[in-house]
Amino acid sequence: MSGASTLVDAVRGLQEDTLTITYTLDDFLIRAEGSIAWASYRNRGVLAGPRGADTLLWVESAVFCREHDAWKMALVHSTRVRTER
């Protein structure tokens, strides 16, 4: 079976499954100085479906700029944390 056929079969299987993704954000560290603020935090995503569940972890950071009376996100960065199974 070719790689393309395998990929098509996998996508067809996913189309039939109902997946639920739940994200949990925690361990926040937030700092602000003047019109600039930044935050770092951990993001945990749980993907659950009929074939089981899997947990993915990220360390993320974001930078915000204050414009007038509102904070606007200027940048967000995410790094996947690999876990041993």
mmCIF file of the N, C-alpha and C atoms, coordinates in Angstrom:
data_MODEL
# 
_entry.id   MODEL 
# 
loop_
_atom_site.group_PDB 
_atom_site.id 
_atom_site.type_symbol 
_atom_site.label_atom_id 
_atom_site.label_alt_id 
_atom_site.label_comp_id 
_atom_site.label_asym_id 
_atom_site.label_entity_id 
_atom_site.label_seq_id 
_atom_site.pdbx_PDB_ins_code 
_atom_site.Cartn_x 
_atom_site.Cartn_y 
_atom_site.Cartn_z 
_atom_site.occupancy 
_atom_site.B_iso_or_equiv 
_atom_site.pdbx_formal_charge 
_atom_site.auth_seq_id 
_atom_site.auth_comp_id 
_atom_site.auth_asym_id 
_atom_site.auth_atom_id 
_atom_site.pdbx_PDB_model_num 
ATOM 1   N N  . MET A 1 1  ? 0.860   -1.182 0.000  1.00 0.00 ? 1  MET A N  1 
ATOM 2   C CA . MET A 1 1  ? 0.000   0.000  0.000  1.00 0.00 ? 1  MET A CA 1 
ATOM 3   C C  . MET A 1 1  ? 0.899   1.236  0.000  1.00 0.00 ? 1  MET A C  1 
ATOM 4   N N  . SER A 1 2  ? 0.571   2.210  -0.827 1.00 0.00 ? 2  SER A N  1 
ATOM 5   C CA . SER A 1 2  ? 1.399   3.412  -0.908 1.00 0.00 ? 2  SER A CA 1 
ATOM 6   C C  . SER A 1 2  ? 1.158   4.327  0.280  1.00 0.00 ? 2  SER A C  1 
ATOM 7   N N  . GLY A 1 3  ? 2.100   5.249  0.493  1.00 0.00 ? 3  GLY A N  1 
ATOM 8   C CA . GLY A 1 3  ? 1.963   6.204  1.593  1.00 0.00 ? 3  GLY A CA 1 
ATOM 9   C C  . GLY A 1 3  ? 0.724   7.058  1.456  1.00 0.00 ? 3  GLY A C  1 
ATOM 10  N N  . ALA A 1 4  ? 0.385   7.442  0.203  1.00 0.00 ? 4  ALA A N  1 
ATOM 11  C CA . ALA A 1 4  ? -0.799  8.280  -0.019 1.00 0.00 ? 4  ALA A CA 1 
ATOM 12  C C  . ALA A 1 4  ? -2.069  7.513  0.332  1.00 0.00 ? 4  ALA A C  1 
ATOM 13  N N  . SER A 1 5  ? -2.141  6.230  -0.030 1.00 0.00 ? 5  SER A N  1 
ATOM 14  C CA . SER A 1 5  ? -3.318  5.427  0.295  1.00 0.00 ? 5  SER A CA 1 
ATOM 15  C C  . SER A 1 5  ? -3.480  5.283  1.804  1.00 0.00 ? 5  SER A C  1 
ATOM 16  N N  . THR A 1 6  ? -2.360  5.074  2.493  1.00 0.00 ? 6  THR A N  1 
ATOM 17  C CA . THR A 1 6  ? -2.398  4.951  3.945  1.00 0.00 ? 6  THR A CA 1 
ATOM 18  C C  . THR A 1 6  ? -2.896  6.240  4.575  1.00 0.00 ? 6  THR A C  1 
ATOM 19  N N  . LEU A 1 7  ? -2.420  7.380  4.081  1.00 0.00 ? 7  LEU A N  1 
ATOM 20  C CA . LEU A 1 7  ? -2.846  8.680  4.597  1.00 0.00 ? 7  LEU A CA 1 
ATOM 21  C C  . LEU A 1 7  ? -4.339  8.892  4.366  1.00 0.00 ? 7  LEU A C  1 
ATOM 22  N N  . VAL A 1 8  ? -4.820  8.574  3.172  1.00 0.00 ? 8  VAL A N  1 
ATOM 23  C CA . VAL A 1 8  ? -6.240  8.739  2.864  1.00 0.00 ? 8  VAL A CA 1 
ATOM 24  C C  . VAL A 1 8  ? -7.086  7.865  3.785  1.00 0.00 ? 8  VAL A C  1 
ATOM 25  N N  . ASP A 1 9  ? -6.662  6.629  3.999  1.00 0.00 ? 9  ASP A N  1 
ATOM 26  C CA . ASP A 1 9  ? -7.401  5.732  4.898  1.00 0.00 ? 9  ASP A CA 1 
ATOM 27  C C  . ASP A 1 9  ? -7.428  6.277  6.320  1.00 0.00 ? 9  ASP A C  1 
ATOM 28  N N  . ALA A 1 10 ? -6.305  6.832  6.774  1.00 0.00 ? 10 ALA A N  1 
ATOM 29  C CA . ALA A 1 10 ? -6.243  7.395  8.129  1.00 0.00 ? 10 ALA A CA 1 
ATOM 30  C C  . ALA A 1 10 ? -7.189  8.578  8.261  1.00 0.00 ? 10 ALA A C  1 
ATOM 31  N N  . VAL A 1 11 ? -7.224  9.450  7.258  1.00 0.00 ? 11 VAL A N  1 
ATOM 32  C CA . VAL A 1 11 ? -8.105  10.619 7.305  1.00 0.00 ? 11 VAL A CA 1 
ATOM 33  C C  . VAL A 1 11 ? -9.569  10.172 7.282  1.00 0.00 ? 11 VAL A C  1 
ATOM 34  N N  . ARG A 1 12 ? -9.892  9.191  6.469  1.00 0.00 ? 12 ARG A N  1 
ATOM 35  C CA . ARG A 1 12 ? -11.271 8.676  6.452  1.00 0.00 ? 12 ARG A CA 1 
ATOM 36  C C  . ARG A 1 12 ? -11.673 8.154  7.824  1.00 0.00 ? 12 ARG A C  1 
ATOM 37  N N  . GLY A 1 13 ? -10.757 7.454  8.489  1.00 0.00 ? 13 GLY A N  1 
ATOM 38  C CA . GLY A 1 13 ? -11.040 6.951  9.824  1.00 0.00 ? 13 GLY A CA 1 
ATOM 39  C C  . GLY A 1 13 ? -11.279 8.080  10.806 1.00 0.00 ? 13 GLY A C  1 
ATOM 40  N N  . LEU A 1 14 ? -10.512 9.170  10.700 1.00 0.00 ? 14 LEU A N  1 
ATOM 41  C CA . LEU A 1 14 ? -10.691 10.309 11.602 1.00 0.00 ? 14 LEU A CA 1 
ATOM 42  C C  . LEU A 1 14 ? -12.023 11.004 11.358 1.00 0.00 ? 14 LEU A C  1 
ATOM 43  N N  . GLN A 1 15 ? -12.459 11.061 10.114 1.00 0.00 ? 15 GLN A N  1 
ATOM 44  C CA . GLN A 1 15 ? -13.726 11.716 9.804  1.00 0.00 ? 15 GLN A CA 1 
ATOM 45  C C  . GLN A 1 15 ? -14.896 11.013 10.483 1.00 0.00 ? 15 GLN A C  1 
ATOM 46  N N  . GLU A 1 16 ? -14.764 9.723  10.700 1.00 0.00 ? 16 GLU A N  1 
ATOM 47  C CA . GLU A 1 16 ? -15.841 8.968  11.321 1.00 0.00 ? 16 GLU A CA 1 
ATOM 48  C C  . GLU A 1 16 ? -15.805 9.055  12.847 1.00 0.00 ? 16 GLU A C  1 
ATOM 49  N N  . ASP A 1 17 ? -14.673 9.423  13.407 1.00 0.00 ? 17 ASP A N  1 
ATOM 50  C CA . ASP A 1 17 ? -14.528 9.508  14.861 1.00 0.00 ? 17 ASP A CA 1 
ATOM 51  C C  . ASP A 1 17 ? -14.969 10.875 15.366 1.00 0.00 ? 17 ASP A C  1 
ATOM 52  N N  . THR A 1 18 ? -15.473 10.898 16.587 1.00 0.00 ? 18 THR A N  1 
ATOM 53  C CA . THR A 1 18 ? -15.776 12.151 17.259 1.00 0.00 ? 18 THR A CA 1 
ATOM 54  C C  . THR A 1 18 ? -14.686 12.373 18.292 1.00 0.00 ? 18 THR A C  1 
ATOM 55  N N  . LEU A 1 19 ? -13.937 13.445 18.130 1.00 0.00 ? 19 LEU A N  1 
ATOM 56  C CA . LEU A 1 19 ? -12.851 13.759 19.052 1.00 0.00 ? 19 LEU A CA 1 
ATOM 57  C C  . LEU A 1 19 ? -13.246 14.924 19.934 1.00 0.00 ? 19 LEU A C  1 
ATOM 58  N N  . THR A 1 20 ? -12.830 14.864 21.184 1.00 0.00 ? 20 THR A N  1 
ATOM 59  C CA . THR A 1 20 ? -13.010 15.963 22.113 1.00 0.00 ? 20 THR A CA 1 
ATOM 60  C C  . THR A 1 20 ? -11.624 16.426 22.543 1.00 0.00 ? 20 THR A C  1 
ATOM 61  N N  . ILE A 1 21 ? -11.386 17.727 22.475 1.00 0.00 ? 21 ILE A N  1 
ATOM 62  C CA . ILE A 1 21 ? -10.105 18.285 22.911 1.00 0.00 ? 21 ILE A CA 1 
ATOM 63  C C  . ILE A 1 21 ? -10.378 19.246 24.059 1.00 0.00 ? 21 ILE A C  1 
ATOM 64  N N  . THR A 1 22 ? -9.708  19.014 25.183 1.00 0.00 ? 22 THR A N  1 
ATOM 65  C CA . THR A 1 22 ? -9.858  19.867 26.359 1.00 0.00 ? 22 THR A CA 1 
ATOM 66  C C  . THR A 1 22 ? -8.494  20.433 26.718 1.00 0.00 ? 22 THR A C  1 
ATOM 67  N N  . TYR A 1 23 ? -8.410  21.754 26.821 1.00 0.00 ? 23 TYR A N  1 
ATOM 68  C CA . TYR A 1 23 ? -7.158  22.417 27.180 1.00 0.00 ? 23 TYR A CA 1 
ATOM 69  C C  . TYR A 1 23 ? -7.239  22.939 28.607 1.00 0.00 ? 23 TYR A C  1 
ATOM 70  N N  . THR A 1 24 ? -6.148  22.791 29.351 1.00 0.00 ? 24 THR A N  1 
ATOM 71  C CA . THR A 1 24 ? -6.043  23.333 30.698 1.00 0.00 ? 24 THR A CA 1 
ATOM 72  C C  . THR A 1 24 ? -4.776  24.175 30.757 1.00 0.00 ? 24 THR A C  1 
ATOM 73  N N  . LEU A 1 25 ? -4.919  25.440 31.151 1.00 0.00 ? 25 LEU A N  1 
ATOM 74  C CA . LEU A 1 25 ? -3.778  26.347 31.289 1.00 0.00 ? 25 LEU A CA 1 
ATOM 75  C C  . LEU A 1 25 ? -3.501  26.551 32.769 1.00 0.00 ? 25 LEU A C  1 
ATOM 76  N N  . ASP A 1 26 ? -2.207  26.437 33.174 1.00 0.00 ? 26 ASP A N  1 
ATOM 77  C CA . ASP A 1 26 ? -1.875  26.672 34.582 1.00 0.00 ? 26 ASP A CA 1 
ATOM 78  C C  . ASP A 1 26 ? -0.420  27.100 34.716 1.00 0.00 ? 26 ASP A C  1 
ATOM 79  N N  . ASP A 1 27 ? 0.017   27.285 35.939 1.00 0.00 ? 27 ASP A N  1 
ATOM 80  C CA . ASP A 1 27 ? 1.376   27.748 36.265 1.00 0.00 ? 27 ASP A CA 1 
ATOM 81  C C  . ASP A 1 27 ? 1.712   29.077 35.588 1.00 0.00 ? 27 ASP A C  1 
ATOM 82  N N  . PHE A 1 28 ? 0.801   30.033 35.693 1.00 0.00 ? 28 PHE A N  1 
ATOM 83  C CA . PHE A 1 28 ? 0.998   31.339 35.067 1.00 0.00 ? 28 PHE A CA 1 
ATOM 84  C C  . PHE A 1 28 ? 2.059   32.153 35.793 1.00 0.00 ? 28 PHE A C  1 
ATOM 85  N N  . LEU A 1 29 ? 2.873   32.848 35.029 1.00 0.00 ? 29 LEU A N  1 
ATOM 86  C CA . LEU A 1 29 ? 3.792   33.867 35.529 1.00 0.00 ? 29 LEU A CA 1 
ATOM 87  C C  . LEU A 1 29 ? 3.538   35.090 34.654 1.00 0.00 ? 29 LEU A C  1 
ATOM 88  N N  . ILE A 1 30 ? 3.057   36.180 35.260 1.00 0.00 ? 30 ILE A N  1 
ATOM 89  C CA . ILE A 1 30 ? 2.673   37.367 34.502 1.00 0.00 ? 30 ILE A CA 1 
ATOM 90  C C  . ILE A 1 30 ? 3.426   38.575 35.034 1.00 0.00 ? 30 ILE A C  1 
ATOM 91  N N  . ARG A 1 31 ? 3.983   39.358 34.120 1.00 0.00 ? 31 ARG A N  1 
ATOM 92  C CA . ARG A 1 31 ? 4.710   40.575 34.481 1.00 0.00 ? 31 ARG A CA 1 
ATOM 93  C C  . ARG A 1 31 ? 4.266   41.705 33.555 1.00 0.00 ? 31 ARG A C  1 
ATOM 94  N N  . ALA A 1 32 ? 4.265   42.930 34.088 1.00 0.00 ? 32 ALA A N  1 
ATOM 95  C CA . ALA A 1 32 ? 3.936   44.100 33.278 1.00 0.00 ? 32 ALA A CA 1 
ATOM 96  C C  . ALA A 1 32 ? 4.839   45.251 33.683 1.00 0.00 ? 32 ALA A C  1 
ATOM 97  N N  . GLU A 1 33 ? 5.296   45.979 32.676 1.00 0.00 ? 33 GLU A N  1 
ATOM 98  C CA . GLU A 1 33 ? 6.078   47.200 32.887 1.00 0.00 ? 33 GLU A CA 1 
ATOM 99  C C  . GLU A 1 33 ? 5.614   48.219 31.867 1.00 0.00 ? 33 GLU A C  1 
ATOM 100 N N  . GLY A 1 34 ? 4.973   49.248 32.357 1.00 0.00 ? 34 GLY A N  1 
ATOM 101 C CA . GLY A 1 34 ? 4.470   50.272 31.452 1.00 0.00 ? 34 GLY A CA 1 
ATOM 102 C C  . GLY A 1 34 ? 3.428   49.714 30.503 1.00 0.00 ? 34 GLY A C  1 
ATOM 103 N N  . SER A 1 35 ? 3.669   49.893 29.203 1.00 0.00 ? 35 SER A N  1 
ATOM 104 C CA . SER A 1 35 ? 2.689   49.455 28.203 1.00 0.00 ? 35 SER A CA 1 
ATOM 105 C C  . SER A 1 35 ? 3.017   48.075 27.616 1.00 0.00 ? 35 SER A C  1 
ATOM 106 N N  . ILE A 1 36 ? 3.953   47.351 28.241 1.00 0.00 ? 36 ILE A N  1 
ATOM 107 C CA . ILE A 1 36 ? 4.317   46.000 27.787 1.00 0.00 ? 36 ILE A CA 1 
ATOM 108 C C  . ILE A 1 36 ? 4.061   45.004 28.921 1.00 0.00 ? 36 ILE A C  1 
ATOM 109 N N  . ALA A 1 37 ? 3.501   43.852 28.573 1.00 0.00 ? 37 ALA A N  1 
ATOM 110 C CA . ALA A 1 37 ? 3.287   42.778 29.550 1.00 0.00 ? 37 ALA A CA 1 
ATOM 111 C C  . ALA A 1 37 ? 3.642   41.455 28.874 1.00 0.00 ? 37 ALA A C  1 
ATOM 112 N N  . TRP A 1 38 ? 4.031   40.496 29.687 1.00 0.00 ? 38 TRP A N  1 
ATOM 113 C CA . TRP A 1 38 ? 4.327   39.164 29.149 1.00 0.00 ? 38 TRP A CA 1 
ATOM 114 C C  . TRP A 1 38 ? 3.875   38.118 30.144 1.00 0.00 ? 38 TRP A C  1 
ATOM 115 N N  . ALA A 1 39 ? 3.583   36.954 29.613 1.00 0.00 ? 39 ALA A N  1 
ATOM 116 C CA . ALA A 1 39 ? 3.095   35.854 30.440 1.00 0.00 ? 39 ALA A CA 1 
ATOM 117 C C  . ALA A 1 39 ? 3.716   34.551 29.953 1.00 0.00 ? 39 ALA A C  1 
ATOM 118 N N  . SER A 1 40 ? 3.971   33.662 30.884 1.00 0.00 ? 40 SER A N  1 
ATOM 119 C CA . SER A 1 40 ? 4.359   32.296 30.526 1.00 0.00 ? 40 SER A CA 1 
ATOM 120 C C  . SER A 1 40 ? 3.440   31.359 31.301 1.00 0.00 ? 40 SER A C  1 
ATOM 121 N N  . TYR A 1 41 ? 3.184   30.194 30.719 1.00 0.00 ? 41 TYR A N  1 
ATOM 122 C CA . TYR A 1 41 ? 2.245   29.263 31.336 1.00 0.00 ? 41 TYR A CA 1 
ATOM 123 C C  . TYR A 1 41 ? 2.407   27.885 30.696 1.00 0.00 ? 41 TYR A C  1 
ATOM 124 N N  . ARG A 1 42 ? 1.778   26.900 31.302 1.00 0.00 ? 42 ARG A N  1 
ATOM 125 C CA . ARG A 1 42 ? 1.774   25.536 30.765 1.00 0.00 ? 42 ARG A CA 1 
ATOM 126 C C  . ARG A 1 42 ? 0.387   25.250 30.186 1.00 0.00 ? 42 ARG A C  1 
ATOM 127 N N  . ASN A 1 43 ? 0.375   24.563 29.068 1.00 0.00 ? 43 ASN A N  1 
ATOM 128 C CA . ASN A 1 43 ? -0.865  24.197 28.396 1.00 0.00 ? 43 ASN A CA 1 
ATOM 129 C C  . ASN A 1 43 ? -0.907  22.672 28.297 1.00 0.00 ? 43 ASN A C  1 
ATOM 130 N N  . ARG A 1 44 ? -1.977  22.085 28.795 1.00 0.00 ? 44 ARG A N  1 
ATOM 131 C CA . ARG A 1 44 ? -2.162  20.630 28.737 1.00 0.00 ? 44 ARG A CA 1 
ATOM 132 C C  . ARG A 1 44 ? -3.409  20.356 27.912 1.00 0.00 ? 44 ARG A C  1 
ATOM 133 N N  . GLY A 1 45 ? -3.256  19.612 26.832 1.00 0.00 ? 45 GLY A N  1 
ATOM 134 C CA . GLY A 1 45 ? -4.386  19.262 25.972 1.00 0.00 ? 45 GLY A CA 1 
ATOM 135 C C  . GLY A 1 45 ? -4.663  17.772 26.050 1.00 0.00 ? 45 GLY A C  1 
ATOM 136 N N  . VAL A 1 46 ? -5.907  17.420 26.264 1.00 0.00 ? 46 VAL A N  1 
ATOM 137 C CA . VAL A 1 46 ? -6.312  16.013 26.293 1.00 0.00 ? 46 VAL A CA 1 
ATOM 138 C C  . VAL A 1 46 ? -7.221  15.780 25.094 1.00 0.00 ? 46 VAL A C  1 
ATOM 139 N N  . LEU A 1 47 ? -6.800  14.892 24.201 1.00 0.00 ? 47 LEU A N  1 
ATOM 140 C CA . LEU A 1 47 ? -7.581  14.504 23.030 1.00 0.00 ? 47 LEU A CA 1 
ATOM 141 C C  . LEU A 1 47 ? -8.212  13.162 23.335 1.00 0.00 ? 47 LEU A C  1 
ATOM 142 N N  . ALA A 1 48 ? -9.524  13.108 23.331 1.00 0.00 ? 48 ALA A N  1 
ATOM 143 C CA . ALA A 1 48 ? -10.234 11.874 23.668 1.00 0.00 ? 48 ALA A CA 1 
ATOM 144 C C  . ALA A 1 48 ? -11.184 11.501 22.542 1.00 0.00 ? 48 ALA A C  1 
ATOM 145 N N  . GLY A 1 49 ? -11.225 10.216 22.236 1.00 0.00 ? 49 GLY A N  1 
ATOM 146 C CA . GLY A 1 49 ? -12.107 9.719  21.194 1.00 0.00 ? 49 GLY A CA 1 
ATOM 147 C C  . GLY A 1 49 ? -12.403 8.257  21.434 1.00 0.00 ? 49 GLY A C  1 
ATOM 148 N N  . PRO A 1 50 ? -13.088 7.637  20.499 1.00 0.00 ? 50 PRO A N  1 
ATOM 149 C CA . PRO A 1 50 ? -13.469 6.241  20.666 1.00 0.00 ? 50 PRO A CA 1 
ATOM 150 C C  . PRO A 1 50 ? -12.274 5.291  20.764 1.00 0.00 ? 50 PRO A C  1 
ATOM 151 N N  . ARG A 1 51 ? -11.135 5.711  20.267 1.00 0.00 ? 51 ARG A N  1 
ATOM 152 C CA . ARG A 1 51 ? -9.945  4.851  20.293 1.00 0.00 ? 51 ARG A CA 1 
ATOM 153 C C  . ARG A 1 51 ? -9.067  5.092  21.508 1.00 0.00 ? 51 ARG A C  1 
ATOM 154 N N  . GLY A 1 52 ? -9.487  5.970  22.412 1.00 0.00 ? 52 GLY A N  1 
ATOM 155 C CA . GLY A 1 52 ? -8.704  6.244  23.613 1.00 0.00 ? 52 GLY A CA 1 
ATOM 156 C C  . GLY A 1 52 ? -8.415  7.723  23.763 1.00 0.00 ? 52 GLY A C  1 
ATOM 157 N N  . ALA A 1 53 ? -7.476  8.035  24.652 1.00 0.00 ? 53 ALA A N  1 
ATOM 158 C CA . ALA A 1 53 ? -7.134  9.432  24.932 1.00 0.00 ? 53 ALA A CA 1 
ATOM 159 C C  . ALA A 1 53 ? -5.624  9.602  24.887 1.00 0.00 ? 53 ALA A C  1 
ATOM 160 N N  . ASP A 1 54 ? -5.208  10.823 24.592 1.00 0.00 ? 54 ASP A N  1 
ATOM 161 C CA . ASP A 1 54 ? -3.791  11.161 24.570 1.00 0.00 ? 54 ASP A CA 1 
ATOM 162 C C  . ASP A 1 54 ? -3.637  12.545 25.180 1.00 0.00 ? 54 ASP A C  1 
ATOM 163 N N  . THR A 1 55 ? -2.558  12.748 25.911 1.00 0.00 ? 55 THR A N  1 
ATOM 164 C CA . THR A 1 55 ? -2.287  14.036 26.539 1.00 0.00 ? 55 THR A CA 1 
ATOM 165 C C  . THR A 1 55 ? -1.070  14.665 25.878 1.00 0.00 ? 55 THR A C  1 
ATOM 166 N N  . LEU A 1 56 ? -1.203  15.943 25.519 1.00 0.00 ? 56 LEU A N  1 
ATOM 167 C CA . LEU A 1 56 ? -0.111  16.705 24.933 1.00 0.00 ? 56 LEU A CA 1 
ATOM 168 C C  . LEU A 1 56 ? 0.203   17.875 25.859 1.00 0.00 ? 56 LEU A C  1 
ATOM 169 N N  . LEU A 1 57 ? 1.484   18.211 25.973 1.00 0.00 ? 57 LEU A N  1 
ATOM 170 C CA . LEU A 1 57 ? 1.917   19.295 26.859 1.00 0.00 ? 57 LEU A CA 1 
ATOM 171 C C  . LEU A 1 57 ? 2.712   20.335 26.080 1.00 0.00 ? 57 LEU A C  1 
ATOM 172 N N  . TRP A 1 58 ? 2.511   21.612 26.434 1.00 0.00 ? 58 TRP A N  1 
ATOM 173 C CA . TRP A 1 58 ? 3.259   22.704 25.842 1.00 0.00 ? 58 TRP A CA 1 
ATOM 174 C C  . TRP A 1 58 ? 3.670   23.684 26.937 1.00 0.00 ? 58 TRP A C  1 
ATOM 175 N N  . VAL A 1 59 ? 4.768   24.383 26.718 1.00 0.00 ? 59 VAL A N  1 
ATOM 176 C CA . VAL A 1 59 ? 5.132   25.565 27.493 1.00 0.00 ? 59 VAL A CA 1 
ATOM 177 C C  . VAL A 1 59 ? 4.927   26.726 26.544 1.00 0.00 ? 59 VAL A C  1 
ATOM 178 N N  . GLU A 1 60 ? 4.160   27.729 26.990 1.00 0.00 ? 60 GLU A N  1 
ATOM 179 C CA . GLU A 1 60 ? 3.810   28.830 26.092 1.00 0.00 ? 60 GLU A CA 1 
ATOM 180 C C  . GLU A 1 60 ? 4.134   30.177 26.738 1.00 0.00 ? 60 GLU A C  1 
ATOM 181 N N  . SER A 1 61 ? 4.325   31.166 25.875 1.00 0.00 ? 61 SER A N  1 
ATOM 182 C CA . SER A 1 61 ? 4.543   32.526 26.356 1.00 0.00 ? 61 SER A CA 1 
ATOM 183 C C  . SER A 1 61 ? 3.842   33.493 25.410 1.00 0.00 ? 61 SER A C  1 
ATOM 184 N N  . ALA A 1 62 ? 3.483   34.645 25.953 1.00 0.00 ? 62 ALA A N  1 
ATOM 185 C CA . ALA A 1 62 ? 2.788   35.656 25.163 1.00 0.00 ? 62 ALA A CA 1 
ATOM 186 C C  . ALA A 1 62 ? 3.271   37.041 25.576 1.00 0.00 ? 62 ALA A C  1 
ATOM 187 N N  . VAL A 1 63 ? 3.284   37.952 24.613 1.00 0.00 ? 63 VAL A N  1 
ATOM 188 C CA . VAL A 1 63 ? 3.657   39.348 24.854 1.00 0.00 ? 63 VAL A CA 1 
ATOM 189 C C  . VAL A 1 63 ? 2.452   40.210 24.475 1.00 0.00 ? 63 VAL A C  1 
ATOM 190 N N  . PHE A 1 64 ? 2.169   41.196 25.314 1.00 0.00 ? 64 PHE A N  1 
ATOM 191 C CA . PHE A 1 64 ? 1.039   42.081 25.101 1.00 0.00 ? 64 PHE A CA 1 
ATOM 192 C C  . PHE A 1 64 ? 1.508   43.535 25.090 1.00 0.00 ? 64 PHE A C  1 
ATOM 193 N N  . CYS A 1 65 ? 0.851   44.372 24.275 1.00 0.00 ? 65 CYS A N  1 
ATOM 194 C CA . CYS A 1 65 ? 1.118   45.813 24.232 1.00 0.00 ? 65 CYS A CA 1 
ATOM 195 C C  . CYS A 1 65 ? -0.176  46.542 24.572 1.00 0.00 ? 65 CYS A C  1 
ATOM 196 N N  . ARG A 1 66 ? -0.041  47.576 25.389 1.00 0.00 ? 66 ARG A N  1 
ATOM 197 C CA . ARG A 1 66 ? -1.230  48.362 25.737 1.00 0.00 ? 66 ARG A CA 1 
ATOM 198 C C  . ARG A 1 66 ? -1.406  49.462 24.700 1.00 0.00 ? 66 ARG A C  1 
ATOM 199 N N  . GLU A 1 67 ? -2.586  49.471 24.074 1.00 0.00 ? 67 GLU A N  1 
ATOM 200 C CA . GLU A 1 67 ? -2.939  50.504 23.096 1.00 0.00 ? 67 GLU A CA 1 
ATOM 201 C C  . GLU A 1 67 ? -4.199  51.193 23.594 1.00 0.00 ? 67 GLU A C  1 
ATOM 202 N N  . HIS A 1 68 ? -4.066  52.456 23.912 1.00 0.00 ? 68 HIS A N  1 
ATOM 203 C CA . HIS A 1 68 ? -5.170  53.224 24.490 1.00 0.00 ? 68 HIS A CA 1 
ATOM 204 C C  . HIS A 1 68 ? -5.577  52.561 25.808 1.00 0.00 ? 68 HIS A C  1 
ATOM 205 N N  . ASP A 1 69 ? -6.785  52.066 25.925 1.00 0.00 ? 69 ASP A N  1 
ATOM 206 C CA . ASP A 1 69 ? -7.226  51.430 27.178 1.00 0.00 ? 69 ASP A CA 1 
ATOM 207 C C  . ASP A 1 69 ? -7.360  49.918 27.064 1.00 0.00 ? 69 ASP A C  1 
ATOM 208 N N  . ALA A 1 70 ? -6.706  49.304 26.063 1.00 0.00 ? 70 ALA A N  1 
ATOM 209 C CA . ALA A 1 70 ? -6.865  47.860 25.859 1.00 0.00 ? 70 ALA A CA 1 
ATOM 210 C C  . ALA A 1 70 ? -5.508  47.183 25.689 1.00 0.00 ? 70 ALA A C  1 
ATOM 211 N N  . TRP A 1 71 ? -5.394  45.957 26.193 1.00 0.00 ? 71 TRP A N  1 
ATOM 212 C CA . TRP A 1 71 ? -4.207  45.135 25.983 1.00 0.00 ? 71 TRP A CA 1 
ATOM 213 C C  . TRP A 1 71 ? -4.416  44.333 24.708 1.00 0.00 ? 71 TRP A C  1 
ATOM 214 N N  . LYS A 1 72 ? -3.432  44.359 23.818 1.00 0.00 ? 72 LYS A N  1 
ATOM 215 C CA . LYS A 1 72 ? -3.487  43.619 22.559 1.00 0.00 ? 72 LYS A CA 1 
ATOM 216 C C  . LYS A 1 72 ? -2.329  42.623 22.528 1.00 0.00 ? 72 LYS A C  1 
ATOM 217 N N  . MET A 1 73 ? -2.630  41.400 22.114 1.00 0.00 ? 73 MET A N  1 
ATOM 218 C CA . MET A 1 73 ? -1.585  40.389 22.022 1.00 0.00 ? 73 MET A CA 1 
ATOM 219 C C  . MET A 1 73 ? -0.685  40.704 20.827 1.00 0.00 ? 73 MET A C  1 
ATOM 220 N N  . ALA A 1 74 ? 0.611   40.793 21.079 1.00 0.00 ? 74 ALA A N  1 
ATOM 221 C CA . ALA A 1 74 ? 1.575   41.076 20.020 1.00 0.00 ? 74 ALA A CA 1 
ATOM 222 C C  . ALA A 1 74 ? 2.260   39.806 19.528 1.00 0.00 ? 74 ALA A C  1 
ATOM 223 N N  . LEU A 1 75 ? 2.399   38.810 20.421 1.00 0.00 ? 75 LEU A N  1 
ATOM 224 C CA . LEU A 1 75 ? 3.131   37.594 20.067 1.00 0.00 ? 75 LEU A CA 1 
ATOM 225 C C  . LEU A 1 75 ? 2.719   36.476 21.001 1.00 0.00 ? 75 LEU A C  1 
ATOM 226 N N  . VAL A 1 76 ? 2.598   35.277 20.460 1.00 0.00 ? 76 VAL A N  1 
ATOM 227 C CA . VAL A 1 76 ? 2.419   34.096 21.289 1.00 0.00 ? 76 VAL A CA 1 
ATOM 228 C C  . VAL A 1 76 ? 3.342   33.020 20.728 1.00 0.00 ? 76 VAL A C  1 
ATOM 229 N N  . HIS A 1 77 ? 3.985   32.275 21.629 1.00 0.00 ? 77 HIS A N  1 
ATOM 230 C CA . HIS A 1 77 ? 4.919   31.223 21.224 1.00 0.00 ? 77 HIS A CA 1 
ATOM 231 C C  . HIS A 1 77 ? 4.612   29.964 22.023 1.00 0.00 ? 77 HIS A C  1 
ATOM 232 N N  . SER A 1 78 ? 4.687   28.822 21.349 1.00 0.00 ? 78 SER A N  1 
ATOM 233 C CA . SER A 1 78 ? 4.376   27.550 21.979 1.00 0.00 ? 78 SER A CA 1 
ATOM 234 C C  . SER A 1 78 ? 5.476   26.541 21.656 1.00 0.00 ? 78 SER A C  1 
ATOM 235 N N  . THR A 1 79 ? 5.953   25.843 22.691 1.00 0.00 ? 79 THR A N  1 
ATOM 236 C CA . THR A 1 79 ? 6.948   24.788 22.510 1.00 0.00 ? 79 THR A CA 1 
ATOM 237 C C  . THR A 1 79 ? 6.370   23.497 23.068 1.00 0.00 ? 79 THR A C  1 
ATOM 238 N N  . ARG A 1 80 ? 6.319   22.491 22.239 1.00 0.00 ? 80 ARG A N  1 
ATOM 239 C CA . ARG A 1 80 ? 5.796   21.186 22.665 1.00 0.00 ? 80 ARG A CA 1 
ATOM 240 C C  . ARG A 1 80 ? 6.771   20.537 23.638 1.00 0.00 ? 80 ARG A C  1 
ATOM 241 N N  . VAL A 1 81 ? 6.251   19.993 24.722 1.00 0.00 ? 81 VAL A N  1 
ATOM 242 C CA . VAL A 1 81 ? 7.041   19.264 25.704 1.00 0.00 ? 81 VAL A CA 1 
ATOM 243 C C  . VAL A 1 81 ? 6.864   17.784 25.407 1.00 0.00 ? 81 VAL A C  1 
ATOM 244 N N  . ARG A 1 82 ? 7.927   17.124 25.048 1.00 0.00 ? 82 ARG A N  1 
ATOM 245 C CA . ARG A 1 82 ? 7.878   15.686 24.766 1.00 0.00 ? 82 ARG A CA 1 
ATOM 246 C C  . ARG A 1 82 ? 7.932   14.907 26.065 1.00 0.00 ? 82 ARG A C  1 
ATOM 247 N N  . THR A 1 83 ? 7.085   13.921 26.175 1.00 0.00 ? 83 THR A N  1 
ATOM 248 C CA . THR A 1 83 ? 7.081   13.083 27.365 1.00 0.00 ? 83 THR A CA 1 
ATOM 249 C C  . THR A 1 83 ? 7.415   11.649 26.970 1.00 0.00 ? 83 THR A C  1 
ATOM 250 N N  . GLU A 1 84 ? 8.075   10.952 27.867 1.00 0.00 ? 84 GLU A N  1 
ATOM 251 C CA . GLU A 1 84 ? 8.379   9.550  27.613 1.00 0.00 ? 84 GLU A CA 1 
ATOM 252 C C  . GLU A 1 84 ? 7.151   8.710  27.899 1.00 0.00 ? 84 GLU A C  1 
ATOM 253 N N  . ARG A 1 85 ? 6.954   7.686  27.132 1.00 0.00 ? 85 ARG A N  1 
ATOM 254 C CA . ARG A 1 85 ? 5.795   6.796  27.319 1.00 0.00 ? 85 ARG A CA 1 
ATOM 255 C C  . ARG A 1 85 ? 6.242   5.474  27.804 1.00 0.00 ? 85 ARG A C  1 
# 
